[in-house]
Amino acid sequence: MQSAGDVEVCEDGERLAELAQFQCEVRQQGNATFVHLWSEERNLVRRVLRVAEEAAGRLVLEVQRFGKSKPGRLEFSSAAGRPAGRTSREKFRARFRRLLAEQFPDERVESLTSAPDLEHSFSGSYTRGVTRRGQRAWAVLGVSSAENASTIDAALTFGLLWLDWTRGHAQRRVVEGLRLVLPEGSARVAAHRLQAIVAAANVELYELHETAWRLWRVDPRDAGNLMTWLTPRREVEETRAAAREVVERAKALAPGAIDAIVAPGTREEALRFRGLEFARWRGGQLHLGLSDERRAAQTKRRVTLGSLIKELNTFRHPLAADKNHPLYRAAAERWLESLALADITTIDARLNPQHVYPQVPALSGSGPDSAGAGRGVMDLLGVTRDGRLAVIELKASEDIHLAMQGMDYWLRVRWHLQQGDFSRYGYFSGVELQPKPPLLYLVAPGFRFHPATDTLLRYILPDVECVRVGLNEDWRRGLKVVFRQ
Protein backbone atom coordinates (compact mmCIF):
# COMPACT_ATOMS: atom_id res chain seq x y z
CA MET A 1 0.00 0.00 0.00
CA GLN A 2 1.40 3.43 -0.89
CA SER A 3 0.51 7.06 -1.41
CA ALA A 4 0.35 8.22 -5.02
CA GLY A 5 -0.44 11.92 -4.75
CA ASP A 6 1.91 12.93 -7.59
CA VAL A 7 0.35 10.48 -10.06
CA GLU A 8 -2.79 11.08 -12.09
CA VAL A 9 -5.14 8.32 -13.18
CA CYS A 10 -7.07 8.08 -16.47
CA GLU A 11 -9.56 5.40 -17.43
CA ASP A 12 -10.37 4.98 -21.11
CA GLY A 13 -9.03 8.47 -21.82
CA GLU A 14 -10.91 10.29 -19.04
CA ARG A 15 -8.97 11.65 -16.11
CA LEU A 16 -10.35 10.53 -12.74
CA ALA A 17 -9.99 13.82 -10.90
CA GLU A 18 -11.50 12.45 -7.70
CA LEU A 19 -8.43 10.22 -7.43
CA ALA A 20 -6.04 13.17 -7.55
CA GLN A 21 -4.79 12.11 -4.09
CA PHE A 22 -5.23 8.34 -3.88
CA GLN A 23 -3.99 5.25 -2.08
CA CYS A 24 -3.19 2.10 -4.03
CA GLU A 25 -3.15 -1.62 -3.25
CA VAL A 26 -2.38 -4.51 -5.61
CA ARG A 27 -3.55 -7.94 -4.47
CA GLN A 28 -3.63 -11.48 -5.82
CA GLN A 29 -6.73 -13.69 -5.57
CA GLY A 30 -6.10 -17.13 -7.05
CA ASN A 31 -4.96 -16.59 -10.63
CA ALA A 32 -6.38 -13.05 -10.83
CA THR A 33 -4.62 -9.78 -10.01
CA PHE A 34 -6.64 -6.79 -8.79
CA VAL A 35 -5.70 -3.13 -8.37
CA HIS A 36 -7.59 -1.15 -5.73
CA LEU A 37 -7.49 2.68 -5.72
CA TRP A 38 -9.26 4.84 -3.18
CA SER A 39 -9.50 8.39 -1.90
CA GLU A 40 -11.90 10.31 0.31
CA GLU A 41 -14.16 10.80 -2.70
CA ARG A 42 -13.95 7.62 -4.75
CA ASN A 43 -13.27 3.89 -4.58
CA LEU A 44 -12.19 1.85 -7.65
CA VAL A 45 -11.36 -1.82 -8.12
CA ARG A 46 -10.28 -3.33 -11.48
CA ARG A 47 -9.00 -6.74 -12.54
CA VAL A 48 -5.62 -6.45 -14.26
CA LEU A 49 -5.39 -8.42 -17.52
CA ARG A 50 -1.94 -7.33 -18.61
CA VAL A 51 0.57 -4.48 -18.64
CA ALA A 52 -0.15 -2.78 -21.99
CA GLU A 53 2.60 -0.16 -21.84
CA GLU A 54 5.39 0.82 -19.48
CA ALA A 55 7.71 3.80 -19.84
CA ALA A 56 9.35 6.47 -17.71
CA GLY A 57 6.59 8.32 -15.87
CA ARG A 58 3.82 6.27 -17.49
CA LEU A 59 2.11 2.89 -16.91
CA VAL A 60 -0.88 1.58 -18.87
CA LEU A 61 -2.84 -1.46 -17.69
CA GLU A 62 -5.44 -3.38 -19.62
CA VAL A 63 -8.19 -3.96 -17.07
CA GLN A 64 -11.68 -5.32 -16.75
CA ARG A 65 -14.60 -3.91 -14.78
CA PHE A 66 -16.93 -6.17 -12.90
CA GLY A 67 -19.95 -6.96 -15.08
CA LYS A 68 -18.23 -5.70 -18.26
CA SER A 69 -16.92 -8.04 -20.93
CA LYS A 70 -14.97 -5.46 -22.94
CA PRO A 71 -11.52 -4.62 -21.51
CA GLY A 72 -10.57 -1.04 -20.67
CA ARG A 73 -7.36 0.91 -20.14
CA LEU A 74 -6.19 2.28 -16.82
CA GLU A 75 -3.34 4.76 -17.21
CA PHE A 76 -1.01 6.13 -14.52
CA SER A 77 1.24 9.09 -15.35
CA SER A 78 3.17 11.82 -13.62
CA ALA A 79 1.04 14.81 -12.49
CA ALA A 80 4.01 17.16 -12.19
CA GLY A 81 3.37 20.52 -13.82
CA ARG A 82 -0.38 20.06 -14.18
CA PRO A 83 -2.17 23.42 -13.59
CA ALA A 84 -4.17 23.48 -10.36
CA GLY A 85 -7.16 25.04 -12.12
CA ARG A 86 -7.38 22.16 -14.57
CA THR A 87 -7.35 19.61 -11.76
CA SER A 88 -10.13 21.49 -9.96
CA ARG A 89 -12.30 21.58 -13.08
CA GLU A 90 -11.83 17.91 -13.85
CA LYS A 91 -12.73 17.07 -10.28
CA PHE A 92 -15.87 19.21 -10.56
CA ARG A 93 -16.79 17.47 -13.83
CA ALA A 94 -16.59 14.02 -12.24
CA ARG A 95 -18.84 15.03 -9.35
CA PHE A 96 -21.15 16.96 -11.66
CA ARG A 97 -21.76 13.82 -13.72
CA ARG A 98 -22.94 11.90 -10.66
CA LEU A 99 -25.02 14.85 -9.50
CA LEU A 100 -26.90 15.02 -12.82
CA ALA A 101 -27.55 11.28 -12.67
CA GLU A 102 -28.97 11.61 -9.15
CA GLN A 103 -30.97 14.79 -9.82
CA PHE A 104 -32.47 13.58 -13.11
CA PRO A 105 -32.66 9.77 -12.70
CA ASP A 106 -34.86 9.29 -15.77
CA GLU A 107 -32.23 10.84 -18.04
CA ARG A 108 -28.86 9.55 -19.20
CA VAL A 109 -25.78 11.75 -19.14
CA GLU A 110 -24.81 11.40 -22.78
CA SER A 111 -21.73 13.63 -22.77
CA LEU A 112 -19.87 15.85 -20.35
CA THR A 113 -16.63 17.76 -20.92
CA SER A 114 -14.68 20.77 -19.72
CA ALA A 115 -12.27 20.77 -22.65
CA PRO A 116 -11.96 24.19 -24.32
CA ASP A 117 -13.07 24.49 -27.94
CA LEU A 118 -11.87 27.78 -29.41
CA GLU A 119 -13.50 27.13 -32.78
CA HIS A 120 -16.96 27.20 -31.20
CA SER A 121 -16.11 29.67 -28.37
CA PHE A 122 -16.51 27.06 -25.61
CA SER A 123 -14.45 27.95 -22.55
CA GLY A 124 -12.67 25.37 -20.43
CA SER A 125 -13.88 27.17 -17.30
CA TYR A 126 -17.27 25.47 -17.62
CA THR A 127 -18.46 21.88 -17.72
CA ARG A 128 -20.91 21.33 -20.55
CA GLY A 129 -22.85 18.32 -21.68
CA VAL A 130 -26.13 16.74 -22.72
CA THR A 131 -28.64 14.62 -20.82
CA ARG A 132 -31.11 12.52 -22.77
CA ARG A 133 -34.35 10.65 -22.31
CA GLY A 134 -35.55 8.98 -25.48
CA GLN A 135 -35.69 11.53 -28.27
CA ARG A 136 -35.67 14.49 -25.88
CA ALA A 137 -32.54 16.07 -24.47
CA TRP A 138 -31.28 18.98 -22.38
CA ALA A 139 -28.12 21.01 -22.80
CA VAL A 140 -26.40 21.46 -19.42
CA LEU A 141 -23.65 23.82 -18.32
CA GLY A 142 -22.18 24.08 -14.84
CA VAL A 143 -19.47 26.13 -13.15
CA SER A 144 -17.59 25.47 -9.94
CA SER A 145 -17.39 27.83 -6.97
CA ALA A 146 -13.60 27.70 -7.43
CA GLU A 147 -13.94 30.02 -10.45
CA ASN A 148 -13.84 33.80 -10.00
CA ALA A 149 -16.93 36.01 -9.92
CA SER A 150 -16.59 37.31 -13.48
CA THR A 151 -16.39 33.75 -14.84
CA ILE A 152 -19.50 32.75 -12.90
CA ASP A 153 -21.40 35.86 -14.02
CA ALA A 154 -20.53 35.08 -17.66
CA ALA A 155 -21.98 31.55 -17.50
CA LEU A 156 -25.21 32.50 -19.28
CA THR A 157 -23.25 33.70 -22.33
CA PHE A 158 -21.49 30.36 -22.72
CA GLY A 159 -24.63 28.44 -21.78
CA LEU A 160 -26.60 30.01 -24.64
CA LEU A 161 -23.77 29.28 -27.09
CA TRP A 162 -23.73 25.65 -25.94
CA LEU A 163 -27.53 25.43 -26.25
CA ASP A 164 -27.40 26.83 -29.76
CA TRP A 165 -24.68 24.39 -30.84
CA THR A 166 -26.50 21.44 -29.25
CA ARG A 167 -29.76 22.27 -31.02
CA GLY A 168 -27.92 22.70 -34.29
CA HIS A 169 -26.43 19.20 -33.98
CA ALA A 170 -29.45 17.43 -32.46
CA GLN A 171 -30.34 15.47 -35.62
CA ARG A 172 -33.70 13.83 -34.81
CA ARG A 173 -33.68 14.74 -31.14
CA VAL A 174 -35.49 17.68 -29.56
CA VAL A 175 -33.28 19.74 -27.24
CA GLU A 176 -35.76 21.12 -24.70
CA GLY A 177 -33.56 23.92 -23.37
CA LEU A 178 -30.62 24.74 -21.13
CA ARG A 179 -30.03 23.78 -17.52
CA LEU A 180 -27.59 26.31 -16.09
CA VAL A 181 -25.94 25.32 -12.79
CA LEU A 182 -24.17 28.00 -10.72
CA PRO A 183 -22.61 27.95 -7.24
CA GLU A 184 -24.78 28.69 -4.25
CA GLY A 185 -25.65 32.38 -3.89
CA SER A 186 -24.36 33.40 -7.33
CA ALA A 187 -27.43 33.16 -9.57
CA ARG A 188 -28.55 36.78 -9.24
CA VAL A 189 -26.70 38.18 -12.27
CA ALA A 190 -27.85 35.34 -14.54
CA ALA A 191 -31.42 35.63 -13.23
CA HIS A 192 -31.37 39.36 -13.96
CA ARG A 193 -30.17 38.80 -17.52
CA LEU A 194 -32.74 36.08 -18.16
CA GLN A 195 -35.40 38.80 -18.11
CA ALA A 196 -34.26 39.75 -21.62
CA ILE A 197 -33.88 36.21 -23.01
CA VAL A 198 -36.55 34.76 -25.31
CA ALA A 199 -38.80 32.07 -23.84
CA ALA A 200 -37.78 29.69 -26.64
CA ALA A 201 -34.37 29.34 -25.00
CA ASN A 202 -36.14 27.65 -22.06
CA VAL A 203 -33.39 28.20 -19.51
CA GLU A 204 -33.75 26.44 -16.16
CA LEU A 205 -31.54 28.06 -13.52
CA TYR A 206 -30.10 26.09 -10.61
CA GLU A 207 -27.77 26.74 -7.71
CA LEU A 208 -25.45 24.00 -6.50
CA HIS A 209 -25.25 23.70 -2.73
CA GLU A 210 -21.86 22.03 -2.49
CA THR A 211 -22.13 21.14 1.20
CA ALA A 212 -25.15 18.92 0.56
CA TRP A 213 -24.12 18.47 -3.10
CA ARG A 214 -27.69 19.06 -4.27
CA LEU A 215 -29.30 21.29 -6.89
CA TRP A 216 -31.96 23.85 -6.07
CA ARG A 217 -34.12 25.41 -8.78
CA VAL A 218 -34.01 29.23 -8.86
CA ASP A 219 -36.99 31.26 -10.02
CA PRO A 220 -35.56 34.24 -11.99
CA ARG A 221 -38.57 36.35 -10.99
CA ASP A 222 -37.53 36.07 -7.34
CA ALA A 223 -33.76 36.42 -7.76
CA GLY A 224 -33.38 38.66 -10.79
CA ASN A 225 -33.99 42.13 -9.33
CA LEU A 226 -30.55 43.65 -8.81
CA MET A 227 -30.39 46.79 -6.72
CA THR A 228 -29.38 49.65 -9.00
CA TRP A 229 -29.01 53.33 -8.27
CA LEU A 230 -28.05 56.65 -9.85
CA THR A 231 -25.88 59.42 -8.44
CA PRO A 232 -28.02 62.60 -8.30
CA ARG A 233 -26.91 64.94 -11.07
CA ARG A 234 -26.81 67.81 -8.57
CA GLU A 235 -23.96 66.08 -6.70
CA VAL A 236 -22.06 65.54 -9.96
CA GLU A 237 -22.39 69.22 -10.92
CA GLU A 238 -21.30 70.36 -7.46
CA THR A 239 -18.11 68.30 -7.75
CA ARG A 240 -17.43 69.63 -11.25
CA ALA A 241 -17.95 73.23 -10.12
CA ALA A 242 -15.53 72.80 -7.20
CA ALA A 243 -12.85 71.32 -9.46
CA ARG A 244 -13.45 73.58 -12.48
CA GLU A 245 -10.52 75.97 -12.05
CA VAL A 246 -7.95 73.19 -11.63
CA VAL A 247 -9.44 71.12 -14.44
CA GLU A 248 -9.53 74.00 -16.92
CA ARG A 249 -5.90 74.84 -16.18
CA ALA A 250 -4.93 71.25 -16.97
CA LYS A 251 -7.02 71.13 -20.14
CA ALA A 252 -5.28 74.24 -21.47
CA LEU A 253 -1.99 72.31 -21.59
CA ALA A 254 -3.35 69.90 -24.25
CA PRO A 255 -6.53 71.30 -25.84
CA GLY A 256 -8.84 68.61 -27.15
CA ALA A 257 -6.90 65.73 -25.59
CA ILE A 258 -8.05 66.00 -21.96
CA ASP A 259 -11.51 65.45 -20.56
CA ALA A 260 -12.75 65.07 -17.00
CA ILE A 261 -15.48 62.94 -15.47
CA VAL A 262 -16.75 62.60 -11.92
CA ALA A 263 -15.72 59.12 -10.78
CA PRO A 264 -18.88 57.04 -10.17
CA GLY A 265 -20.03 57.05 -6.57
CA THR A 266 -17.46 59.67 -5.43
CA ARG A 267 -16.96 63.41 -5.02
CA GLU A 268 -13.75 63.19 -7.06
CA GLU A 269 -13.07 64.25 -10.64
CA ALA A 270 -10.84 62.10 -12.83
CA LEU A 271 -8.76 63.81 -15.52
CA ARG A 272 -8.17 61.63 -18.57
CA PHE A 273 -5.76 62.02 -21.45
CA ARG A 274 -7.51 60.41 -24.41
CA GLY A 275 -9.33 58.18 -21.96
CA LEU A 276 -6.38 57.30 -19.70
CA GLU A 277 -6.70 58.69 -16.19
CA PHE A 278 -3.57 60.62 -15.23
CA ALA A 279 -4.76 62.74 -12.31
CA ARG A 280 -7.60 62.98 -9.85
CA TRP A 281 -9.02 66.00 -8.08
CA ARG A 282 -10.10 65.31 -4.54
CA GLY A 283 -10.46 67.45 -1.46
CA GLY A 284 -9.40 70.59 -3.31
CA GLN A 285 -6.09 69.12 -4.54
CA LEU A 286 -4.90 67.53 -7.77
CA HIS A 287 -3.12 64.19 -7.32
CA LEU A 288 -0.93 63.23 -10.27
CA GLY A 289 0.05 59.81 -11.56
CA LEU A 290 -1.34 57.01 -13.68
CA SER A 291 -4.18 55.01 -12.19
CA ASP A 292 -3.54 53.29 -8.82
CA GLU A 293 0.18 53.99 -9.04
CA ARG A 294 -0.46 57.69 -8.45
CA ARG A 295 1.12 57.94 -5.02
CA ALA A 296 3.97 55.57 -5.85
CA ALA A 297 4.88 57.65 -8.89
CA GLN A 298 5.10 60.78 -6.78
CA THR A 299 7.46 59.19 -4.29
CA LYS A 300 9.77 57.66 -6.93
CA ARG A 301 10.28 60.83 -8.96
CA ARG A 302 9.12 64.39 -9.00
CA VAL A 303 6.12 64.46 -11.31
CA THR A 304 4.78 67.76 -12.58
CA LEU A 305 1.57 68.28 -14.47
CA GLY A 306 3.43 69.63 -17.47
CA SER A 307 5.94 66.77 -17.66
CA LEU A 308 3.24 64.13 -17.30
CA ILE A 309 1.09 65.62 -20.07
CA LYS A 310 4.16 65.98 -22.31
CA GLU A 311 4.95 62.28 -21.82
CA LEU A 312 1.35 61.31 -22.57
CA ASN A 313 1.23 63.49 -25.66
CA THR A 314 4.37 61.81 -26.97
CA PHE A 315 3.32 58.20 -26.49
CA ARG A 316 -0.49 58.44 -26.43
CA HIS A 317 -0.95 60.31 -29.69
CA PRO A 318 -2.98 59.02 -32.67
CA LEU A 319 0.15 59.33 -34.83
CA ALA A 320 2.60 58.00 -32.24
CA ALA A 321 5.53 56.12 -33.79
CA ASP A 322 5.50 53.31 -31.21
CA LYS A 323 2.11 51.58 -31.39
CA ASN A 324 3.27 48.98 -28.85
CA HIS A 325 4.17 51.45 -26.12
CA PRO A 326 2.18 50.76 -22.91
CA LEU A 327 0.84 54.32 -22.82
CA TYR A 328 -0.48 53.97 -26.37
CA ARG A 329 -2.17 50.62 -25.75
CA ALA A 330 -3.57 51.33 -22.27
CA ALA A 331 -7.29 51.92 -21.64
CA ALA A 332 -8.25 51.49 -25.29
CA GLU A 333 -11.98 51.41 -24.56
CA ARG A 334 -11.78 54.63 -22.58
CA TRP A 335 -9.91 56.27 -25.49
CA LEU A 336 -12.72 55.13 -27.76
CA GLU A 337 -15.25 56.42 -25.24
CA SER A 338 -13.59 59.86 -25.14
CA LEU A 339 -13.86 60.14 -28.94
CA ALA A 340 -17.51 59.11 -28.93
CA LEU A 341 -18.22 61.51 -26.09
CA ALA A 342 -16.67 64.38 -28.05
CA ASP A 343 -19.16 63.85 -30.90
CA ILE A 344 -21.84 61.27 -30.21
CA THR A 345 -23.56 62.04 -33.51
CA THR A 346 -20.76 60.11 -35.24
CA ILE A 347 -22.32 56.96 -33.80
CA ASP A 348 -25.80 57.97 -34.94
CA ALA A 349 -27.07 61.35 -36.11
CA ARG A 350 -30.27 60.74 -34.12
CA LEU A 351 -28.38 61.05 -30.81
CA ASN A 352 -28.58 64.36 -28.95
CA PRO A 353 -25.05 65.76 -28.37
CA GLN A 354 -26.32 67.93 -25.50
CA HIS A 355 -27.21 64.96 -23.33
CA VAL A 356 -24.67 62.16 -23.13
CA TYR A 357 -23.24 60.87 -19.86
CA PRO A 358 -20.06 58.79 -19.43
CA GLN A 359 -19.97 55.97 -16.90
CA VAL A 360 -23.39 56.61 -15.42
CA PRO A 361 -23.48 54.11 -12.55
CA ALA A 362 -26.26 51.57 -12.37
CA LEU A 363 -24.82 49.43 -9.64
CA SER A 364 -25.53 45.87 -8.52
CA GLY A 365 -25.38 44.84 -4.89
CA SER A 366 -26.66 46.53 -1.79
CA GLY A 367 -25.37 50.01 -2.52
CA PRO A 368 -22.37 52.02 -3.62
CA ASP A 369 -20.03 50.18 -1.29
CA SER A 370 -21.03 46.67 -2.33
CA ALA A 371 -18.44 44.29 -3.70
CA GLY A 372 -20.22 43.88 -6.99
CA ALA A 373 -20.77 47.56 -7.62
CA GLY A 374 -18.04 48.07 -10.17
CA ARG A 375 -19.58 45.62 -12.62
CA GLY A 376 -22.52 47.95 -13.21
CA VAL A 377 -20.72 50.93 -14.76
CA MET A 378 -21.90 51.67 -18.28
CA ASP A 379 -19.88 53.25 -21.06
CA LEU A 380 -22.25 55.96 -22.32
CA LEU A 381 -25.88 56.80 -21.73
CA GLY A 382 -27.56 59.12 -24.21
CA VAL A 383 -30.89 60.08 -25.72
CA THR A 384 -32.15 60.59 -29.25
CA ARG A 385 -33.32 63.99 -30.41
CA ASP A 386 -36.92 62.84 -30.01
CA GLY A 387 -36.43 61.66 -26.43
CA ARG A 388 -35.69 57.94 -26.60
CA LEU A 389 -33.00 56.68 -24.24
CA ALA A 390 -29.91 55.02 -25.73
CA VAL A 391 -27.44 52.67 -24.03
CA ILE A 392 -24.09 52.76 -25.87
CA GLU A 393 -21.75 49.85 -25.14
CA LEU A 394 -18.22 50.25 -26.52
CA LYS A 395 -15.50 47.67 -27.14
CA ALA A 396 -12.13 48.40 -28.71
CA SER A 397 -11.29 44.74 -29.29
CA GLU A 398 -13.08 41.46 -29.89
CA ASP A 399 -15.14 40.58 -26.82
CA ILE A 400 -17.56 37.68 -26.55
CA HIS A 401 -19.41 39.45 -23.72
CA LEU A 402 -20.37 42.57 -25.71
CA ALA A 403 -23.98 41.56 -26.39
CA MET A 404 -24.71 40.22 -22.91
CA GLN A 405 -23.12 43.16 -21.07
CA GLY A 406 -24.96 45.63 -23.26
CA MET A 407 -28.22 43.83 -22.61
CA ASP A 408 -27.49 43.81 -18.87
CA TYR A 409 -27.10 47.61 -18.84
CA TRP A 410 -30.18 47.96 -21.05
CA LEU A 411 -32.26 46.16 -18.41
CA ARG A 412 -31.02 48.51 -15.70
CA VAL A 413 -31.71 51.64 -17.76
CA ARG A 414 -35.18 50.39 -18.66
CA TRP A 415 -35.92 49.84 -14.97
CA HIS A 416 -34.81 53.37 -14.04
CA LEU A 417 -36.89 54.75 -16.91
CA GLN A 418 -39.97 52.91 -15.68
CA GLN A 419 -39.40 54.30 -12.16
CA GLY A 420 -39.00 57.86 -13.45
CA ASP A 421 -35.54 58.06 -11.91
CA PHE A 422 -33.76 60.00 -14.65
CA SER A 423 -35.99 63.04 -14.26
CA ARG A 424 -35.99 62.69 -10.48
CA TYR A 425 -32.18 62.66 -10.30
CA GLY A 426 -31.68 65.52 -12.74
CA TYR A 427 -30.61 63.72 -15.92
CA PHE A 428 -31.72 64.84 -19.41
CA SER A 429 -32.92 68.21 -18.16
CA GLY A 430 -35.50 69.73 -20.49
CA VAL A 431 -36.01 66.49 -22.44
CA GLU A 432 -39.34 64.69 -22.38
CA LEU A 433 -38.27 61.06 -22.28
CA GLN A 434 -40.26 58.57 -24.31
CA PRO A 435 -41.72 55.61 -22.41
CA LYS A 436 -40.47 53.25 -25.16
CA PRO A 437 -37.71 50.81 -24.18
CA PRO A 438 -34.18 52.21 -24.70
CA LEU A 439 -32.18 51.63 -27.83
CA LEU A 440 -29.03 49.53 -27.45
CA TYR A 441 -25.94 50.45 -29.48
CA LEU A 442 -23.12 47.91 -29.69
CA VAL A 443 -20.07 49.77 -30.99
CA ALA A 444 -16.72 48.26 -31.97
CA PRO A 445 -14.20 48.38 -34.84
CA GLY A 446 -15.83 46.70 -37.83
CA PHE A 447 -13.66 43.58 -37.78
CA ARG A 448 -13.66 43.29 -33.98
CA PHE A 449 -17.15 41.95 -33.39
CA HIS A 450 -16.85 38.48 -31.91
CA PRO A 451 -18.30 35.76 -34.19
CA ALA A 452 -20.60 34.65 -31.35
CA THR A 453 -22.34 38.04 -31.21
CA ASP A 454 -24.87 37.14 -33.92
CA THR A 455 -25.76 33.89 -32.13
CA LEU A 456 -26.29 35.62 -28.79
CA LEU A 457 -28.42 38.39 -30.29
CA ARG A 458 -30.86 35.77 -31.58
CA TYR A 459 -31.69 34.86 -27.99
CA ILE A 460 -32.44 38.42 -26.86
CA LEU A 461 -36.04 39.67 -26.72
CA PRO A 462 -37.28 41.76 -29.65
CA ASP A 463 -37.94 44.54 -27.09
CA VAL A 464 -34.18 45.11 -27.03
CA GLU A 465 -33.85 47.12 -30.24
CA CYS A 466 -30.17 46.71 -31.03
CA VAL A 467 -28.09 48.80 -33.43
CA ARG A 468 -24.66 47.40 -34.25
CA VAL A 469 -22.16 50.06 -35.29
CA GLY A 470 -18.86 49.08 -36.93
CA LEU A 471 -16.03 51.62 -36.83
CA ASN A 472 -12.84 52.08 -38.81
CA GLU A 473 -9.87 50.03 -37.60
CA ASP A 474 -7.72 53.16 -37.16
CA TRP A 475 -10.38 54.80 -34.97
CA ARG A 476 -7.74 56.53 -32.80
CA ARG A 477 -7.20 58.94 -35.71
CA GLY A 478 -10.87 59.82 -35.74
CA LEU A 479 -14.16 57.91 -35.69
CA LYS A 480 -15.76 56.82 -38.95
CA VAL A 481 -18.72 54.49 -39.24
CA VAL A 482 -18.03 51.59 -41.60
CA PHE A 483 -21.44 49.96 -41.21
CA ARG A 484 -24.59 50.33 -39.14
CA GLN A 485 -26.91 47.34 -38.72
Secondary structure, 3 states (H helix, E strand, C coil): CEECCCEEEEECCEECHHHCCCEEEEEEECCEEEEEEECCCCEEEEEEEEEEEEECCEEEEEEECCCCCCCEEEEEEECCCCCHHHHHHHHHHHHHHHHHHHHCCCCEEEEEECCCEHHHCECCCCEEEEEEECCEEEEEEECCCCCCHHHHHCHHHHHHHHHHHHHHCCCCCEEEEEEEEEECCCCHHHHHHHCCECHHHCEEEEEEECCCCEEEEECHHHHCCCCCCCCCHHHHHHHHHHHHHHHHHHHCCCCCCEEEEECCCCCCEEEEECCEEEEEEECCEEEECCHHHHHHHHHHCCCCHHHHHHHHHHHCCCCCCCCCCHHHHCCHHHHHHHHHHHCHHHCCCCEEEEEEEECCECCCCCCCCCCCHHHHECCEEEEECCCCEEEEEECCCCCCCHHHHHHHHHHHHHHHHHHCHHHHCCCCCCCCCCCCCCEEEEEEECCCCCCCHHHHHCCECCCCEEEEEEECCCHHHCCCEEEEC
